[in-house]
Amino acid sequence: MFKVILGIISVTLIWGYTWVTMKIAIHDIPPVLFSALRLLIGAVPLFIILVIKGKKRAIGKENLKNYFVMGLLMGLGYMGVLTYGMQFVDSGKTSVLVYTMPIFVTVISHFRLNEKINGYKMIGLISGFIGLLFIFGTEILHFEKNVIFGELCVLIAALSWAVANVFSKLRFHNTDMIHMNAWQLLIGTVFLLIFSFILEPTHSLHWSNAAVLSLLFNGLFSTAFTFVIWFWVLNQIEASKASMALMFVPVLGLFFGWLQLREPITYNIMAGAFLICIGIFMNTYRFKKS
């Protein structure tokens, strides 16, 4: 049990700090290109694991369509849109908004997985929605166009992540998750490189030490390492209990953004984060019937 707790703590800390490193990196590296390089760096260790374990490495015709969809949803829809929007949003606020994902999953699962929304979950959805209003409130009142655009991008990315989670639950019952993620990361890299070529042809690129270290941290730790540890944890304890760690990621994101980047934490953001965390709890934790 000690190893499980250590695994959850390490994943939560890394994911909580990831937002600071992303914000640092996209200051010098175009955001879509950064996402492409991050996924590529994350895919390499997973393919190495497949080689070491002697598992199948070819994508296979039967997987091509599903892996293509996952690469589109997670590579372009989640990572690309998220990082592009993050140019205009503080790292801490980004972490809060993107972790509305479990709330989106609840709504989609109601229609696609027959996991009906009960009164308990509905309270969580309402809490999360009110939390979003708190966070959007200041920008809407002052109409900061770039910030609102960035925040909407982050929410679209959270929605794409949620769709990908439901899609994987529908299509990947007997699929090797390392194989699937290795390929969806690689396919996502291709999508992002194409869009980077289209959207960022004249964007300046500066390989500063901070940008390179942030890129390596995101690729090796935030993507490859945490993926392996997270799925190991999910095999050790109930997914609903493991998912409780998601509540602490946006809180850590706010703290690290304030600590290192001096990003302000207003009462609106704190209230919004608290309400969204309640929403995450009520839509991920399943109480056992006595």
Secondary structure by P-SEA (a helix, b strand, c coil): caaaaaaaaaaaaaaaaaaaaaaaaaacccaaaaaaaaaaaaaaaaaaaaaaacccccccccaaaaaaaaaaacccccaaaaaaacccccaaaaaaaaaaaaaaaaaaaaccccccccaaaaaaaaaaaaaaaaaaaaaaaacaaaaaaaaaaaaaaaaaaaaaaaaaaacccccaaaaaaaaaaaaaaaaaaaaaaaccccbbbbbcaaaaaaaaaaacccccaaaaaaaaaaaccccccccccccaaaaaaaaaaaacccccccaaaaaaaaaaaaaaaaaccccccc
